[in-house]
Amino acid sequence: MSEPAVGKPAAGKPASEPRRFGLDAIDAERAKLDAAKDAAKNEDKRSTARLVALTNLPWLIAFVAWLIWKYL
């Protein structure tokens, strides 16, 4: 069985554009992105909060050192 000519639909298939030229692929990718975003939002945020606390630790140490230097 040979392939149909370019631009002519195959027997039994509707005369529409191939999937790669349609918007169905874009909608499918958007759905995947939305699902990934929802999954990322539902992850445990504790590790992020601890990391942020660690970034503030040097400022806290410097502030305590300054208080000790200033008042002792």
mmCIF file of the N, C-alpha and C atoms, coordinates in Angstrom:
data_MODEL
# 
_entry.id   MODEL 
# 
loop_
_atom_site.group_PDB 
_atom_site.id 
_atom_site.type_symbol 
_atom_site.label_atom_id 
_atom_site.label_alt_id 
_atom_site.label_comp_id 
_atom_site.label_asym_id 
_atom_site.label_entity_id 
_atom_site.label_seq_id 
_atom_site.pdbx_PDB_ins_code 
_atom_site.Cartn_x 
_atom_site.Cartn_y 
_atom_site.Cartn_z 
_atom_site.occupancy 
_atom_site.B_iso_or_equiv 
_atom_site.pdbx_formal_charge 
_atom_site.auth_seq_id 
_atom_site.auth_comp_id 
_atom_site.auth_asym_id 
_atom_site.auth_atom_id 
_atom_site.pdbx_PDB_model_num 
ATOM 1   N N  . MET A 1 1  ? 0.840   -1.178 0.000  1.00 0.00 ? 1  MET A N  1 
ATOM 2   C CA . MET A 1 1  ? 0.000   0.000  0.000  1.00 0.00 ? 1  MET A CA 1 
ATOM 3   C C  . MET A 1 1  ? 0.887   1.243  0.000  1.00 0.00 ? 1  MET A C  1 
ATOM 4   N N  . SER A 1 2  ? 0.670   2.146  -0.872 1.00 0.00 ? 2  SER A N  1 
ATOM 5   C CA . SER A 1 2  ? 1.498   3.341  -0.982 1.00 0.00 ? 2  SER A CA 1 
ATOM 6   C C  . SER A 1 2  ? 0.904   4.481  -0.171 1.00 0.00 ? 2  SER A C  1 
ATOM 7   N N  . GLU A 1 3  ? 1.746   5.436  0.159  1.00 0.00 ? 3  GLU A N  1 
ATOM 8   C CA . GLU A 1 3  ? 1.334   6.611  0.918  1.00 0.00 ? 3  GLU A CA 1 
ATOM 9   C C  . GLU A 1 3  ? 0.521   7.535  0.006  1.00 0.00 ? 3  GLU A C  1 
ATOM 10  N N  . PRO A 1 4  ? -0.455  8.250  0.558  1.00 0.00 ? 4  PRO A N  1 
ATOM 11  C CA . PRO A 1 4  ? -1.227  9.191  -0.262 1.00 0.00 ? 4  PRO A CA 1 
ATOM 12  C C  . PRO A 1 4  ? -0.353  10.371 -0.681 1.00 0.00 ? 4  PRO A C  1 
ATOM 13  N N  . ALA A 1 5  ? -0.719  11.000 -1.737 1.00 0.00 ? 5  ALA A N  1 
ATOM 14  C CA . ALA A 1 5  ? 0.013   12.160 -2.243 1.00 0.00 ? 5  ALA A CA 1 
ATOM 15  C C  . ALA A 1 5  ? -0.108  13.313 -1.247 1.00 0.00 ? 5  ALA A C  1 
ATOM 16  N N  . VAL A 1 6  ? 0.856   14.202 -1.273 1.00 0.00 ? 6  VAL A N  1 
ATOM 17  C CA . VAL A 1 6  ? 0.864   15.344 -0.377 1.00 0.00 ? 6  VAL A CA 1 
ATOM 18  C C  . VAL A 1 6  ? -0.342  16.223 -0.675 1.00 0.00 ? 6  VAL A C  1 
ATOM 19  N N  . GLY A 1 7  ? -1.061  16.613 0.384  1.00 0.00 ? 7  GLY A N  1 
ATOM 20  C CA . GLY A 1 7  ? -2.208  17.498 0.212  1.00 0.00 ? 7  GLY A CA 1 
ATOM 21  C C  . GLY A 1 7  ? -3.513  16.758 0.035  1.00 0.00 ? 7  GLY A C  1 
ATOM 22  N N  . LYS A 1 8  ? -3.460  15.455 -0.193 1.00 0.00 ? 8  LYS A N  1 
ATOM 23  C CA . LYS A 1 8  ? -4.691  14.686 -0.345 1.00 0.00 ? 8  LYS A CA 1 
ATOM 24  C C  . LYS A 1 8  ? -4.876  13.818 0.891  1.00 0.00 ? 8  LYS A C  1 
ATOM 25  N N  . PRO A 1 9  ? -6.086  13.799 1.470  1.00 0.00 ? 9  PRO A N  1 
ATOM 26  C CA . PRO A 1 9  ? -6.302  12.989 2.663  1.00 0.00 ? 9  PRO A CA 1 
ATOM 27  C C  . PRO A 1 9  ? -6.315  11.504 2.324  1.00 0.00 ? 9  PRO A C  1 
ATOM 28  N N  . ALA A 1 10 ? -5.886  10.689 3.288  1.00 0.00 ? 10 ALA A N  1 
ATOM 29  C CA . ALA A 1 10 ? -5.910  9.241  3.095  1.00 0.00 ? 10 ALA A CA 1 
ATOM 30  C C  . ALA A 1 10 ? -7.342  8.748  3.163  1.00 0.00 ? 10 ALA A C  1 
ATOM 31  N N  . ALA A 1 11 ? -7.577  7.583  2.628  1.00 0.00 ? 11 ALA A N  1 
ATOM 32  C CA . ALA A 1 11 ? -8.926  7.012  2.634  1.00 0.00 ? 11 ALA A CA 1 
ATOM 33  C C  . ALA A 1 11 ? -9.356  6.752  4.065  1.00 0.00 ? 11 ALA A C  1 
ATOM 34  N N  . GLY A 1 12 ? -10.552 7.189  4.449  1.00 0.00 ? 12 GLY A N  1 
ATOM 35  C CA . GLY A 1 12 ? -11.078 6.970  5.783  1.00 0.00 ? 12 GLY A CA 1 
ATOM 36  C C  . GLY A 1 12 ? -10.703 8.037  6.787  1.00 0.00 ? 12 GLY A C  1 
ATOM 37  N N  . LYS A 1 13 ? -9.847  8.961  6.428  1.00 0.00 ? 13 LYS A N  1 
ATOM 38  C CA . LYS A 1 13 ? -9.444  10.033 7.336  1.00 0.00 ? 13 LYS A CA 1 
ATOM 39  C C  . LYS A 1 13 ? -10.116 11.330 6.914  1.00 0.00 ? 13 LYS A C  1 
ATOM 40  N N  . PRO A 1 14 ? -10.482 12.163 7.873  1.00 0.00 ? 14 PRO A N  1 
ATOM 41  C CA . PRO A 1 14 ? -11.102 13.442 7.503  1.00 0.00 ? 14 PRO A CA 1 
ATOM 42  C C  . PRO A 1 14 ? -10.099 14.344 6.784  1.00 0.00 ? 14 PRO A C  1 
ATOM 43  N N  . ALA A 1 15 ? -10.602 15.225 5.985  1.00 0.00 ? 15 ALA A N  1 
ATOM 44  C CA . ALA A 1 15 ? -9.751  16.134 5.216  1.00 0.00 ? 15 ALA A CA 1 
ATOM 45  C C  . ALA A 1 15 ? -9.384  17.336 6.073  1.00 0.00 ? 15 ALA A C  1 
ATOM 46  N N  . SER A 1 16 ? -8.570  17.126 7.116  1.00 0.00 ? 16 SER A N  1 
ATOM 47  C CA . SER A 1 16 ? -8.119  18.214 7.982  1.00 0.00 ? 16 SER A CA 1 
ATOM 48  C C  . SER A 1 16 ? -6.603  18.258 7.970  1.00 0.00 ? 16 SER A C  1 
ATOM 49  N N  . GLU A 1 17 ? -6.075  19.305 8.552  1.00 0.00 ? 17 GLU A N  1 
ATOM 50  C CA . GLU A 1 17 ? -4.630  19.447 8.605  1.00 0.00 ? 17 GLU A CA 1 
ATOM 51  C C  . GLU A 1 17 ? -4.025  18.345 9.459  1.00 0.00 ? 17 GLU A C  1 
ATOM 52  N N  . PRO A 1 18 ? -2.790  17.995 9.210  1.00 0.00 ? 18 PRO A N  1 
ATOM 53  C CA . PRO A 1 18 ? -2.126  17.036 10.092 1.00 0.00 ? 18 PRO A CA 1 
ATOM 54  C C  . PRO A 1 18 ? -1.996  17.611 11.492 1.00 0.00 ? 18 PRO A C  1 
ATOM 55  N N  . ARG A 1 19 ? -1.821  16.761 12.470 1.00 0.00 ? 19 ARG A N  1 
ATOM 56  C CA . ARG A 1 19 ? -1.763  17.190 13.859 1.00 0.00 ? 19 ARG A CA 1 
ATOM 57  C C  . ARG A 1 19 ? -0.639  18.190 14.100 1.00 0.00 ? 19 ARG A C  1 
ATOM 58  N N  . ARG A 1 20 ? 0.470   18.035 13.419 1.00 0.00 ? 20 ARG A N  1 
ATOM 59  C CA . ARG A 1 20 ? 1.603   18.930 13.660 1.00 0.00 ? 20 ARG A CA 1 
ATOM 60  C C  . ARG A 1 20 ? 1.328   20.360 13.220 1.00 0.00 ? 20 ARG A C  1 
ATOM 61  N N  . PHE A 1 21 ? 0.369   20.566 12.334 1.00 0.00 ? 21 PHE A N  1 
ATOM 62  C CA . PHE A 1 21 ? 0.035   21.918 11.898 1.00 0.00 ? 21 PHE A CA 1 
ATOM 63  C C  . PHE A 1 21 ? -1.185  22.478 12.621 1.00 0.00 ? 21 PHE A C  1 
ATOM 64  N N  . GLY A 1 22 ? -1.855  21.652 13.387 1.00 0.00 ? 22 GLY A N  1 
ATOM 65  C CA . GLY A 1 22 ? -3.053  22.098 14.096 1.00 0.00 ? 22 GLY A CA 1 
ATOM 66  C C  . GLY A 1 22 ? -2.701  22.680 15.451 1.00 0.00 ? 22 GLY A C  1 
ATOM 67  N N  . LEU A 1 23 ? -3.712  23.173 16.139 1.00 0.00 ? 23 LEU A N  1 
ATOM 68  C CA . LEU A 1 23 ? -3.520  23.763 17.456 1.00 0.00 ? 23 LEU A CA 1 
ATOM 69  C C  . LEU A 1 23 ? -3.678  22.736 18.566 1.00 0.00 ? 23 LEU A C  1 
ATOM 70  N N  . ASP A 1 24 ? -4.016  21.507 18.224 1.00 0.00 ? 24 ASP A N  1 
ATOM 71  C CA . ASP A 1 24 ? -4.185  20.465 19.229 1.00 0.00 ? 24 ASP A CA 1 
ATOM 72  C C  . ASP A 1 24 ? -2.884  20.211 19.984 1.00 0.00 ? 24 ASP A C  1 
ATOM 73  N N  . ALA A 1 25 ? -1.777  20.234 19.298 1.00 0.00 ? 25 ALA A N  1 
ATOM 74  C CA . ALA A 1 25 ? -0.492  19.982 19.944 1.00 0.00 ? 25 ALA A CA 1 
ATOM 75  C C  . ALA A 1 25 ? -0.162  21.099 20.935 1.00 0.00 ? 25 ALA A C  1 
ATOM 76  N N  . ILE A 1 26 ? -0.495  22.323 20.588 1.00 0.00 ? 26 ILE A N  1 
ATOM 77  C CA . ILE A 1 26 ? -0.244  23.455 21.484 1.00 0.00 ? 26 ILE A CA 1 
ATOM 78  C C  . ILE A 1 26 ? -1.108  23.328 22.729 1.00 0.00 ? 26 ILE A C  1 
ATOM 79  N N  . ASP A 1 27 ? -2.379  22.968 22.547 1.00 0.00 ? 27 ASP A N  1 
ATOM 80  C CA . ASP A 1 27 ? -3.271  22.796 23.692 1.00 0.00 ? 27 ASP A CA 1 
ATOM 81  C C  . ASP A 1 27 ? -2.793  21.664 24.587 1.00 0.00 ? 27 ASP A C  1 
ATOM 82  N N  . ALA A 1 28 ? -2.299  20.598 24.006 1.00 0.00 ? 28 ALA A N  1 
ATOM 83  C CA . ALA A 1 28 ? -1.794  19.471 24.795 1.00 0.00 ? 28 ALA A CA 1 
ATOM 84  C C  . ALA A 1 28 ? -0.572  19.890 25.605 1.00 0.00 ? 28 ALA A C  1 
ATOM 85  N N  . GLU A 1 29 ? 0.328   20.666 25.009 1.00 0.00 ? 29 GLU A N  1 
ATOM 86  C CA . GLU A 1 29 ? 1.514   21.133 25.731 1.00 0.00 ? 29 GLU A CA 1 
ATOM 87  C C  . GLU A 1 29 ? 1.137   22.108 26.843 1.00 0.00 ? 29 GLU A C  1 
ATOM 88  N N  . ARG A 1 30 ? 0.160   22.954 26.593 1.00 0.00 ? 30 ARG A N  1 
ATOM 89  C CA . ARG A 1 30 ? -0.296  23.878 27.639 1.00 0.00 ? 30 ARG A CA 1 
ATOM 90  C C  . ARG A 1 30 ? -0.897  23.100 28.805 1.00 0.00 ? 30 ARG A C  1 
ATOM 91  N N  . ALA A 1 31 ? -1.634  22.045 28.505 1.00 0.00 ? 31 ALA A N  1 
ATOM 92  C CA . ALA A 1 31 ? -2.210  21.222 29.562 1.00 0.00 ? 31 ALA A CA 1 
ATOM 93  C C  . ALA A 1 31 ? -1.107  20.558 30.385 1.00 0.00 ? 31 ALA A C  1 
ATOM 94  N N  . LYS A 1 32 ? -0.044  20.098 29.721 1.00 0.00 ? 32 LYS A N  1 
ATOM 95  C CA . LYS A 1 32 ? 1.084   19.502 30.441 1.00 0.00 ? 32 LYS A CA 1 
ATOM 96  C C  . LYS A 1 32 ? 1.753   20.537 31.341 1.00 0.00 ? 32 LYS A C  1 
ATOM 97  N N  . LEU A 1 33 ? 1.935   21.753 30.830 1.00 0.00 ? 33 LEU A N  1 
ATOM 98  C CA . LEU A 1 33 ? 2.556   22.817 31.628 1.00 0.00 ? 33 LEU A CA 1 
ATOM 99  C C  . LEU A 1 33 ? 1.700   23.180 32.838 1.00 0.00 ? 33 LEU A C  1 
ATOM 100 N N  . ASP A 1 34 ? 0.388   23.270 32.629 1.00 0.00 ? 34 ASP A N  1 
ATOM 101 C CA . ASP A 1 34 ? -0.510  23.589 33.742 1.00 0.00 ? 34 ASP A CA 1 
ATOM 102 C C  . ASP A 1 34 ? -0.469  22.499 34.799 1.00 0.00 ? 34 ASP A C  1 
ATOM 103 N N  . ALA A 1 35 ? -0.425  21.242 34.369 1.00 0.00 ? 35 ALA A N  1 
ATOM 104 C CA . ALA A 1 35 ? -0.348  20.134 35.321 1.00 0.00 ? 35 ALA A CA 1 
ATOM 105 C C  . ALA A 1 35 ? 0.967   20.185 36.095 1.00 0.00 ? 35 ALA A C  1 
ATOM 106 N N  . ALA A 1 36 ? 2.056   20.532 35.430 1.00 0.00 ? 36 ALA A N  1 
ATOM 107 C CA . ALA A 1 36 ? 3.355   20.624 36.105 1.00 0.00 ? 36 ALA A CA 1 
ATOM 108 C C  . ALA A 1 36 ? 3.366   21.785 37.099 1.00 0.00 ? 36 ALA A C  1 
ATOM 109 N N  . LYS A 1 37 ? 2.748   22.906 36.739 1.00 0.00 ? 37 LYS A N  1 
ATOM 110 C CA . LYS A 1 37 ? 2.681   24.038 37.650 1.00 0.00 ? 37 LYS A CA 1 
ATOM 111 C C  . LYS A 1 37 ? 1.866   23.690 38.889 1.00 0.00 ? 37 LYS A C  1 
ATOM 112 N N  . ASP A 1 38 ? 0.734   22.998 38.697 1.00 0.00 ? 38 ASP A N  1 
ATOM 113 C CA . ASP A 1 38 ? -0.091  22.597 39.832 1.00 0.00 ? 38 ASP A CA 1 
ATOM 114 C C  . ASP A 1 38 ? 0.670   21.638 40.741 1.00 0.00 ? 38 ASP A C  1 
ATOM 115 N N  . ALA A 1 39 ? 1.415   20.726 40.158 1.00 0.00 ? 39 ALA A N  1 
ATOM 116 C CA . ALA A 1 39 ? 2.195   19.772 40.955 1.00 0.00 ? 39 ALA A CA 1 
ATOM 117 C C  . ALA A 1 39 ? 3.280   20.499 41.740 1.00 0.00 ? 39 ALA A C  1 
ATOM 118 N N  . ALA A 1 40 ? 3.894   21.511 41.141 1.00 0.00 ? 40 ALA A N  1 
ATOM 119 C CA . ALA A 1 40 ? 4.942   22.264 41.821 1.00 0.00 ? 40 ALA A CA 1 
ATOM 120 C C  . ALA A 1 40 ? 4.376   23.079 42.978 1.00 0.00 ? 40 ALA A C  1 
ATOM 121 N N  . LYS A 1 41 ? 3.164   23.586 42.826 1.00 0.00 ? 41 LYS A N  1 
ATOM 122 C CA . LYS A 1 41 ? 2.544   24.367 43.893 1.00 0.00 ? 41 LYS A CA 1 
ATOM 123 C C  . LYS A 1 41 ? 2.201   23.489 45.092 1.00 0.00 ? 41 LYS A C  1 
ATOM 124 N N  . ASN A 1 42 ? 1.903   22.235 44.847 1.00 0.00 ? 42 ASN A N  1 
ATOM 125 C CA . ASN A 1 42 ? 1.475   21.346 45.925 1.00 0.00 ? 42 ASN A CA 1 
ATOM 126 C C  . ASN A 1 42 ? 2.638   20.669 46.652 1.00 0.00 ? 42 ASN A C  1 
ATOM 127 N N  . GLU A 1 43 ? 3.854   20.920 46.239 1.00 0.00 ? 43 GLU A N  1 
ATOM 128 C CA . GLU A 1 43 ? 5.004   20.332 46.912 1.00 0.00 ? 43 GLU A CA 1 
ATOM 129 C C  . GLU A 1 43 ? 5.179   20.943 48.293 1.00 0.00 ? 43 GLU A C  1 
ATOM 130 N N  . ASP A 1 44 ? 5.879   20.215 49.152 1.00 0.00 ? 44 ASP A N  1 
ATOM 131 C CA . ASP A 1 44 ? 6.137   20.677 50.502 1.00 0.00 ? 44 ASP A CA 1 
ATOM 132 C C  . ASP A 1 44 ? 7.072   21.882 50.445 1.00 0.00 ? 44 ASP A C  1 
ATOM 133 N N  . LYS A 1 45 ? 6.694   22.957 51.079 1.00 0.00 ? 45 LYS A N  1 
ATOM 134 C CA . LYS A 1 45 ? 7.469   24.199 51.031 1.00 0.00 ? 45 LYS A CA 1 
ATOM 135 C C  . LYS A 1 45 ? 8.431   24.334 52.207 1.00 0.00 ? 45 LYS A C  1 
ATOM 136 N N  . ARG A 1 46 ? 8.511   23.346 53.085 1.00 0.00 ? 46 ARG A N  1 
ATOM 137 C CA . ARG A 1 46 ? 9.357   23.461 54.264 1.00 0.00 ? 46 ARG A CA 1 
ATOM 138 C C  . ARG A 1 46 ? 10.825  23.634 53.918 1.00 0.00 ? 46 ARG A C  1 
ATOM 139 N N  . SER A 1 47 ? 11.304  22.874 52.960 1.00 0.00 ? 47 SER A N  1 
ATOM 140 C CA . SER A 1 47 ? 12.726  22.963 52.630 1.00 0.00 ? 47 SER A CA 1 
ATOM 141 C C  . SER A 1 47 ? 13.081  24.348 52.107 1.00 0.00 ? 47 SER A C  1 
ATOM 142 N N  . THR A 1 48 ? 12.184  24.968 51.383 1.00 0.00 ? 48 THR A N  1 
ATOM 143 C CA . THR A 1 48 ? 12.430  26.314 50.882 1.00 0.00 ? 48 THR A CA 1 
ATOM 144 C C  . THR A 1 48 ? 12.477  27.313 52.031 1.00 0.00 ? 48 THR A C  1 
ATOM 145 N N  . ALA A 1 49 ? 11.580  27.167 52.985 1.00 0.00 ? 49 ALA A N  1 
ATOM 146 C CA . ALA A 1 49 ? 11.552  28.082 54.123 1.00 0.00 ? 49 ALA A CA 1 
ATOM 147 C C  . ALA A 1 49 ? 12.829  27.945 54.941 1.00 0.00 ? 49 ALA A C  1 
ATOM 148 N N  . ARG A 1 50 ? 13.320  26.728 55.092 1.00 0.00 ? 50 ARG A N  1 
ATOM 149 C CA . ARG A 1 50 ? 14.564  26.534 55.844 1.00 0.00 ? 50 ARG A CA 1 
ATOM 150 C C  . ARG A 1 50 ? 15.750  27.143 55.112 1.00 0.00 ? 50 ARG A C  1 
ATOM 151 N N  . LEU A 1 51 ? 15.741  27.038 53.806 1.00 0.00 ? 51 LEU A N  1 
ATOM 152 C CA . LEU A 1 51 ? 16.827  27.625 53.023 1.00 0.00 ? 51 LEU A CA 1 
ATOM 153 C C  . LEU A 1 51 ? 16.821  29.145 53.134 1.00 0.00 ? 51 LEU A C  1 
ATOM 154 N N  . VAL A 1 52 ? 15.660  29.738 53.115 1.00 0.00 ? 52 VAL A N  1 
ATOM 155 C CA . VAL A 1 52 ? 15.553  31.189 53.279 1.00 0.00 ? 52 VAL A CA 1 
ATOM 156 C C  . VAL A 1 52 ? 16.035  31.589 54.667 1.00 0.00 ? 52 VAL A C  1 
ATOM 157 N N  . ALA A 1 53 ? 15.700  30.797 55.676 1.00 0.00 ? 53 ALA A N  1 
ATOM 158 C CA . ALA A 1 53 ? 16.173  31.095 57.028 1.00 0.00 ? 53 ALA A CA 1 
ATOM 159 C C  . ALA A 1 53 ? 17.697  31.032 57.093 1.00 0.00 ? 53 ALA A C  1 
ATOM 160 N N  . LEU A 1 54 ? 18.298  30.102 56.397 1.00 0.00 ? 54 LEU A N  1 
ATOM 161 C CA . LEU A 1 54 ? 19.755  30.014 56.392 1.00 0.00 ? 54 LEU A CA 1 
ATOM 162 C C  . LEU A 1 54 ? 20.393  31.207 55.696 1.00 0.00 ? 54 LEU A C  1 
ATOM 163 N N  . THR A 1 55 ? 19.737  31.765 54.707 1.00 0.00 ? 55 THR A N  1 
ATOM 164 C CA . THR A 1 55 ? 20.305  32.941 54.041 1.00 0.00 ? 55 THR A CA 1 
ATOM 165 C C  . THR A 1 55 ? 20.250  34.164 54.945 1.00 0.00 ? 55 THR A C  1 
ATOM 166 N N  . ASN A 1 56 ? 19.325  34.185 55.881 1.00 0.00 ? 56 ASN A N  1 
ATOM 167 C CA . ASN A 1 56 ? 19.229  35.306 56.811 1.00 0.00 ? 56 ASN A CA 1 
ATOM 168 C C  . ASN A 1 56 ? 20.147  35.137 58.018 1.00 0.00 ? 56 ASN A C  1 
ATOM 169 N N  . LEU A 1 57 ? 20.704  33.958 58.210 1.00 0.00 ? 57 LEU A N  1 
ATOM 170 C CA . LEU A 1 57 ? 21.542  33.689 59.371 1.00 0.00 ? 57 LEU A CA 1 
ATOM 171 C C  . LEU A 1 57 ? 22.765  34.605 59.464 1.00 0.00 ? 57 LEU A C  1 
ATOM 172 N N  . PRO A 1 58 ? 23.506  34.883 58.410 1.00 0.00 ? 58 PRO A N  1 
ATOM 173 C CA . PRO A 1 58 ? 24.647  35.802 58.537 1.00 0.00 ? 58 PRO A CA 1 
ATOM 174 C C  . PRO A 1 58 ? 24.244  37.202 59.001 1.00 0.00 ? 58 PRO A C  1 
ATOM 175 N N  . TRP A 1 59 ? 23.089  37.688 58.539 1.00 0.00 ? 59 TRP A N  1 
ATOM 176 C CA . TRP A 1 59 ? 22.626  38.993 58.988 1.00 0.00 ? 59 TRP A CA 1 
ATOM 177 C C  . TRP A 1 59 ? 22.307  38.975 60.481 1.00 0.00 ? 59 TRP A C  1 
ATOM 178 N N  . LEU A 1 60 ? 21.723  37.882 60.944 1.00 0.00 ? 60 LEU A N  1 
ATOM 179 C CA . LEU A 1 60 ? 21.402  37.755 62.366 1.00 0.00 ? 60 LEU A CA 1 
ATOM 180 C C  . LEU A 1 60 ? 22.675  37.711 63.205 1.00 0.00 ? 60 LEU A C  1 
ATOM 181 N N  . ILE A 1 61 ? 23.661  36.970 62.760 1.00 0.00 ? 61 ILE A N  1 
ATOM 182 C CA . ILE A 1 61 ? 24.932  36.893 63.478 1.00 0.00 ? 61 ILE A CA 1 
ATOM 183 C C  . ILE A 1 61 ? 25.602  38.265 63.516 1.00 0.00 ? 61 ILE A C  1 
ATOM 184 N N  . ALA A 1 62 ? 25.603  38.969 62.395 1.00 0.00 ? 62 ALA A N  1 
ATOM 185 C CA . ALA A 1 62 ? 26.214  40.305 62.349 1.00 0.00 ? 62 ALA A CA 1 
ATOM 186 C C  . ALA A 1 62 ? 25.479  41.271 63.265 1.00 0.00 ? 62 ALA A C  1 
ATOM 187 N N  . PHE A 1 63 ? 24.153  41.183 63.318 1.00 0.00 ? 63 PHE A N  1 
ATOM 188 C CA . PHE A 1 63 ? 23.374  42.072 64.181 1.00 0.00 ? 63 PHE A CA 1 
ATOM 189 C C  . PHE A 1 63 ? 23.672  41.803 65.651 1.00 0.00 ? 63 PHE A C  1 
ATOM 190 N N  . VAL A 1 64 ? 23.734  40.537 66.027 1.00 0.00 ? 64 VAL A N  1 
ATOM 191 C CA . VAL A 1 64 ? 24.041  40.182 67.416 1.00 0.00 ? 64 VAL A CA 1 
ATOM 192 C C  . VAL A 1 64 ? 25.454  40.634 67.767 1.00 0.00 ? 64 VAL A C  1 
ATOM 193 N N  . ALA A 1 65 ? 26.405  40.448 66.860 1.00 0.00 ? 65 ALA A N  1 
ATOM 194 C CA . ALA A 1 65 ? 27.772  40.896 67.113 1.00 0.00 ? 65 ALA A CA 1 
ATOM 195 C C  . ALA A 1 65 ? 27.813  42.410 67.280 1.00 0.00 ? 65 ALA A C  1 
ATOM 196 N N  . TRP A 1 66 ? 27.065  43.138 66.477 1.00 0.00 ? 66 TRP A N  1 
ATOM 197 C CA . TRP A 1 66 ? 27.037  44.598 66.586 1.00 0.00 ? 66 TRP A CA 1 
ATOM 198 C C  . TRP A 1 66 ? 26.424  45.028 67.927 1.00 0.00 ? 66 TRP A C  1 
ATOM 199 N N  . LEU A 1 67 ? 25.352  44.329 68.360 1.00 0.00 ? 67 LEU A N  1 
ATOM 200 C CA . LEU A 1 67 ? 24.745  44.648 69.653 1.00 0.00 ? 67 LEU A CA 1 
ATOM 201 C C  . LEU A 1 67 ? 25.730  44.422 70.793 1.00 0.00 ? 67 LEU A C  1 
ATOM 202 N N  . ILE A 1 68 ? 26.454  43.319 70.734 1.00 0.00 ? 68 ILE A N  1 
ATOM 203 C CA . ILE A 1 68 ? 27.441  43.027 71.770 1.00 0.00 ? 68 ILE A CA 1 
ATOM 204 C C  . ILE A 1 68 ? 28.540  44.090 71.771 1.00 0.00 ? 68 ILE A C  1 
ATOM 205 N N  . TRP A 1 69 ? 29.019  44.484 70.600 1.00 0.00 ? 69 TRP A N  1 
ATOM 206 C CA . TRP A 1 69 ? 30.077  45.486 70.507 1.00 0.00 ? 69 TRP A CA 1 
ATOM 207 C C  . TRP A 1 69 ? 29.584  46.848 70.992 1.00 0.00 ? 69 TRP A C  1 
ATOM 208 N N  . LYS A 1 70 ? 28.345  47.172 70.655 1.00 0.00 ? 70 LYS A N  1 
ATOM 209 C CA . LYS A 1 70 ? 27.801  48.483 70.996 1.00 0.00 ? 70 LYS A CA 1 
ATOM 210 C C  . LYS A 1 70 ? 27.538  48.631 72.491 1.00 0.00 ? 70 LYS A C  1 
ATOM 211 N N  . TYR A 1 71 ? 26.975  47.610 73.126 1.00 0.00 ? 71 TYR A N  1 
ATOM 212 C CA . TYR A 1 71 ? 26.520  47.750 74.505 1.00 0.00 ? 71 TYR A CA 1 
ATOM 213 C C  . TYR A 1 71 ? 27.398  47.058 75.540 1.00 0.00 ? 71 TYR A C  1 
ATOM 214 N N  . LEU A 1 72 ? 28.452  46.377 75.122 1.00 0.00 ? 72 LEU A N  1 
ATOM 215 C CA . LEU A 1 72 ? 29.357  45.791 76.122 1.00 0.00 ? 72 LEU A CA 1 
ATOM 216 C C  . LEU A 1 72 ? 30.730  46.356 76.063 1.00 0.00 ? 72 LEU A C  1 
# 
